Amino acid sequence: MHILVPYDFDAQTDRALQQAVHLASRSKGRITLLYVFENQSILSTIFGNDRKKEMFGMLADKLEALAVNLSLKTGIDVNIRLEQGRIGHEIAAVAKETNADLVVMGTRSSNFAGDEMLEIGANTSRVIRLAPCPVISISGQAHYEGLRQIMLPFDQHAETTQKINWAIKLAKIYGSGIRLVSALPHSATAHEKKETANHMAKAEAKIRNAGISCEKTKIEPVAEDKTLVNDLLKYATSVGDIDLIIIMTQRGPSFVDFFVDSQAQEFIRCSGIPVMTIIPGKED
């Protein structure tokens, strides 16, 4: 497995790198560390070209030292890339060029209102939309070193096989279990409830046939929320051993394709647990 890790020497990208190292160790994979020197950054505008080249070289040396130390410590093949441009676009472009199987990135919200994060960072949203592979976003500050349980949220909408296949793949790598969790609004019809149950039953059969332990849970929402994301995250936190949540987001029509759908954004910005986001149709 080839894992691309956008890295900027920040604590949150350090956390993402730690998770990528765990996965690469388990899967006998390799890591590419990517630093993007943003064209519109303050450093880019206040320094001349010679000074920027010098800084670029210093960053390359620092990143190379980190990669060498990681390789010596873990035995993982760690390469580096430095690019210049718009961060989200460059990450997606490198993921495509290098045939990355997965992007693991630290994410921060782009706006705050008191203690509430209003939206995920624009770069995270852009990478999820443009990258040719799933993206695991790391927004919490403390994570288990491994993967005990994977949570798959379900509703009445049909799931693509990608979500189930990735859960099975990661569960086999880590020896973990999978929890299928449904949360429907109080207004859900009998047909919607039946559809959700059918989707979960099919997923459970496929997972068990793959030799993975699987549990099903139905959550009764406390309040009539618009997306029920809060109820699902409260459940995930209360269980205590869920270390990854895998969700699907949707491609919008072209004129709104600049955005990741609101439910996916809510999962990513509110979850202290890593979230893998998959856009249907990007893979087999």
C-alpha positions as CSV (number, residue, x, y, z in Angstrom):
1,M,0.0,0.0,0.0
2,H,1.3,3.4,-1.0
3,I,0.3,6.1,1.5
4,L,0.7,9.8,0.8
5,V,1.1,12.1,3.8
6,P,1.0,15.8,3.4
7,Y,3.4,17.2,5.9
8,D,4.2,20.7,7.2
9,F,6.1,20.0,10.5
10,D,2.9,20.9,12.4
11,A,1.7,18.8,15.4
12,Q,-1.5,17.7,13.5
13,T,0.5,16.5,10.5
14,D,2.8,14.6,13.0
15,R,-0.3,12.8,14.2
16,A,-1.3,11.9,10.7
17,L,2.2,10.6,10.0
18,Q,2.1,8.4,13.1
19,Q,-1.1,6.8,11.9
20,A,0.4,6.3,8.4
21,V,3.4,4.7,9.9
22,H,1.2,2.2,11.8
23,L,-0.6,1.3,8.6
24,A,2.5,1.1,6.5
25,S,4.1,-1.2,9.0
26,R,1.1,-3.5,9.1
27,S,0.6,-3.6,5.4
28,K,4.3,-3.7,4.4
29,G,3.6,-0.5,2.5
30,R,5.5,2.7,1.7
31,I,5.1,6.3,2.5
32,T,5.6,9.5,0.5
33,L,6.0,12.7,2.6
34,L,4.8,15.7,0.7
35,Y,5.5,19.3,1.5
36,V,3.8,22.0,-0.6
37,F,5.3,25.4,-0.6
38,E,2.2,27.6,-1.2
39,N,2.5,30.3,-3.9
40,Q,0.4,32.7,-1.9
41,S,2.0,32.1,1.5
42,I,3.4,35.1,3.4
43,L,7.0,33.7,3.0
44,S,6.5,33.4,-0.8
45,T,5.5,37.1,-1.0
46,I,8.1,38.8,1.2
47,F,11.2,37.0,0.1
48,G,12.9,37.1,-3.3
49,N,13.6,34.2,-5.6
50,D,17.1,33.5,-4.2
51,R,15.9,33.4,-0.7
52,K,12.9,31.2,-1.6
53,K,15.3,28.7,-3.3
54,E,17.4,28.7,-0.1
55,M,14.3,28.1,2.1
56,F,13.1,25.4,-0.3
57,G,16.5,23.6,0.0
58,M,16.4,23.9,3.8
59,L,12.9,22.3,3.9
60,A,14.1,19.5,1.5
61,D,17.0,18.8,3.9
62,K,14.7,18.8,6.9
63,L,12.1,16.5,5.2
64,E,14.9,14.2,4.0
65,A,16.3,13.9,7.5
66,L,12.8,13.0,8.8
67,A,12.3,10.4,6.1
68,V,15.8,8.8,6.7
69,N,15.2,8.6,10.5
70,L,11.7,7.0,10.0
71,S,13.1,4.5,7.5
72,L,15.9,3.5,9.9
73,K,13.6,3.3,12.9
74,T,10.7,1.4,11.2
75,G,12.1,-0.3,8.1
76,I,9.5,1.5,6.0
77,D,10.4,2.8,2.6
78,V,9.8,6.6,3.1
79,N,10.3,9.0,0.2
80,I,9.8,12.8,0.0
81,R,8.3,15.2,-2.5
82,L,8.4,19.0,-2.4
83,E,6.1,20.9,-4.7
84,Q,5.1,24.5,-5.1
85,G,1.5,25.6,-5.8
86,R,-1.9,25.5,-4.3
87,I,-1.8,23.0,-1.4
88,G,-5.0,21.0,-2.1
89,H,-4.5,20.8,-5.8
90,E,-0.8,19.7,-5.4
91,I,-1.7,17.0,-2.9
92,A,-4.3,15.6,-5.2
93,A,-2.0,15.8,-8.2
94,V,0.8,14.0,-6.5
95,A,-1.6,11.3,-5.2
96,K,-2.6,10.8,-8.9
97,E,0.9,10.9,-10.3
98,T,2.3,8.4,-7.7
99,N,-0.8,6.1,-7.8
100,A,-1.3,6.5,-4.0
101,D,-3.7,4.1,-2.5
102,L,-4.6,6.4,0.4
103,V,-4.0,10.0,1.6
104,V,-3.6,10.4,5.3
105,M,-3.7,14.0,6.4
106,G,-4.0,16.2,9.5
107,T,-6.9,18.6,9.2
108,R,-7.9,21.8,11.0
109,S,-11.1,23.7,10.7
110,S,-10.9,26.9,8.7
111,N,-13.2,29.0,10.8
112,F,-14.2,29.2,14.5
113,A,-17.2,30.6,16.4
114,G,-16.4,30.3,20.0
115,D,-15.3,26.7,20.5
116,E,-17.3,25.5,17.5
117,M,-15.6,24.6,14.3
118,L,-17.7,25.8,11.4
119,E,-16.2,23.9,8.5
120,I,-13.3,21.7,7.6
121,G,-10.3,23.3,6.1
122,A,-10.5,24.2,2.4
123,N,-7.5,22.1,1.6
124,T,-9.0,19.0,3.2
125,S,-12.2,19.5,1.3
126,R,-10.3,20.0,-1.9
127,V,-8.2,16.9,-1.5
128,I,-11.2,14.7,-0.7
129,R,-12.9,16.1,-3.9
130,L,-9.9,15.8,-6.2
131,A,-7.7,12.9,-5.0
132,P,-8.1,9.6,-7.0
133,C,-8.2,7.6,-3.7
134,P,-9.8,7.7,-0.3
135,V,-8.6,10.3,2.3
136,I,-8.2,9.6,6.0
137,S,-8.5,12.9,7.9
138,I,-7.0,13.2,11.4
139,S,-8.5,16.0,13.4
140,G,-8.3,14.7,17.0
141,Q,-5.3,15.0,19.2
142,A,-5.1,11.4,20.7
143,H,-5.3,8.2,18.7
144,Y,-4.9,4.5,19.4
145,E,-1.8,3.0,17.9
146,G,-3.6,0.6,15.6
147,L,-7.1,-0.3,14.7
148,R,-9.4,-2.2,17.0
149,Q,-12.9,-1.5,15.4
150,I,-14.0,0.1,12.2
151,M,-17.4,1.8,12.2
152,L,-19.6,2.0,9.1
153,P,-22.6,4.3,9.4
154,F,-25.7,3.2,7.4
155,D,-29.0,4.9,6.3
156,Q,-31.6,4.0,3.8
157,H,-29.4,4.9,0.8
158,A,-27.6,2.1,-1.0
159,E,-23.9,1.8,-0.3
160,T,-21.3,1.2,-2.9
161,T,-19.0,-1.8,-2.5
162,Q,-16.0,0.5,-2.0
163,K,-16.9,1.3,1.6
164,I,-17.4,-2.3,2.5
165,N,-14.3,-3.4,0.6
166,W,-12.0,-0.9,2.3
167,A,-13.4,-1.9,5.7
168,I,-12.6,-5.5,5.0
169,K,-9.2,-4.7,3.6
170,L,-8.2,-2.7,6.7
171,A,-9.8,-5.1,9.1
172,K,-7.6,-7.9,7.6
173,I,-4.5,-5.8,7.9
174,Y,-5.1,-5.0,11.6
175,G,-7.1,-8.0,12.7
176,S,-9.9,-5.7,13.7
177,G,-13.7,-6.0,13.8
178,I,-16.3,-4.0,12.0
179,R,-19.4,-2.4,13.5
180,L,-22.4,-1.5,11.3
181,V,-24.4,1.3,12.8
182,S,-27.7,2.7,11.6
183,A,-29.3,5.9,12.8
184,L,-32.6,7.0,11.2
185,P,-34.7,10.0,12.1
186,H,-38.0,9.5,13.9
187,S,-39.7,10.5,10.7
188,A,-38.3,7.5,8.8
189,T,-40.9,5.5,6.9
190,A,-41.3,1.8,7.2
191,H,-39.9,1.4,3.7
192,E,-36.7,3.4,4.7
193,K,-36.3,1.3,7.8
194,K,-36.6,-1.9,5.7
195,E,-34.1,-0.6,3.1
196,T,-31.6,0.2,5.8
197,A,-32.0,-3.2,7.4
198,N,-31.5,-4.9,4.0
199,H,-28.3,-2.9,3.3
200,M,-26.9,-3.8,6.6
201,A,-27.7,-7.5,6.2
202,K,-26.0,-7.6,2.9
203,A,-22.9,-5.9,4.3
204,E,-22.8,-8.1,7.3
205,A,-22.9,-11.3,5.1
206,K,-20.1,-10.0,2.9
207,I,-18.0,-9.1,5.9
208,R,-18.5,-12.4,7.7
209,N,-17.8,-14.3,4.5
210,A,-14.4,-12.5,4.5
211,G,-13.7,-13.9,7.9
212,I,-14.1,-10.6,9.8
213,S,-16.1,-10.3,13.0
214,C,-19.1,-8.0,12.6
215,E,-21.7,-6.5,14.9
216,K,-24.8,-4.5,14.0
217,T,-26.2,-1.7,16.1
218,K,-29.3,0.5,15.7
219,I,-29.2,3.9,17.3
220,E,-32.4,5.7,18.4
221,P,-31.7,9.4,17.9
222,V,-32.1,11.6,21.0
223,A,-33.3,14.6,19.1
224,E,-34.5,15.3,15.6
225,D,-31.2,16.3,14.0
226,K,-30.9,17.1,10.4
227,T,-28.1,14.6,9.7
228,L,-27.9,12.4,12.9
229,V,-24.1,12.7,12.7
230,N,-24.0,13.9,16.3
231,D,-25.8,10.7,17.5
232,L,-23.4,8.5,15.5
233,L,-20.3,10.2,16.9
234,K,-21.6,10.0,20.5
235,Y,-22.1,6.3,20.0
236,A,-18.6,5.9,18.5
237,T,-17.0,7.7,21.4
238,S,-19.0,5.9,24.0
239,V,-18.0,2.4,22.7
240,G,-14.4,3.3,23.3
241,D,-12.7,1.0,20.8
242,I,-13.7,2.5,17.5
243,D,-10.5,3.8,15.8
244,L,-11.8,4.6,12.3
245,I,-15.1,5.7,10.8
246,I,-15.6,5.2,7.0
247,I,-18.1,7.4,5.3
248,M,-19.2,8.0,1.7
249,T,-19.6,11.5,0.3
250,Q,-21.3,12.3,-3.0
251,R,-20.2,14.0,-6.2
252,G,-22.4,17.0,-6.7
253,P,-23.3,18.4,-10.1
254,S,-20.5,20.4,-11.7
255,F,-21.6,23.8,-10.4
256,V,-21.4,22.6,-6.8
257,D,-18.5,20.1,-7.2
258,F,-16.2,22.4,-5.2
259,F,-17.8,21.2,-2.0
260,V,-17.8,18.0,0.0
261,D,-21.4,17.3,1.1
262,S,-22.5,18.8,4.4
263,Q,-22.9,15.4,6.3
264,A,-19.4,14.4,5.4
265,Q,-18.1,17.8,6.5
266,E,-19.9,17.4,9.8
267,F,-18.3,14.0,10.4
268,I,-14.8,15.3,9.6
269,R,-15.0,18.5,11.6
270,C,-16.7,17.0,14.7
271,S,-15.0,13.7,15.0
272,G,-12.0,13.1,17.3
273,I,-11.8,9.7,15.7
274,P,-10.0,9.5,12.3
275,V,-12.5,9.5,9.3
276,M,-11.9,7.9,6.0
277,T,-13.9,9.6,3.2
278,I,-14.6,7.9,-0.1
279,I,-16.3,9.4,-3.1
280,P,-18.2,6.8,-5.1
281,G,-16.9,6.0,-8.6
282,K,-13.3,7.0,-8.0
283,E,-12.1,3.4,-7.7
284,D,-13.1,0.1,-9.2
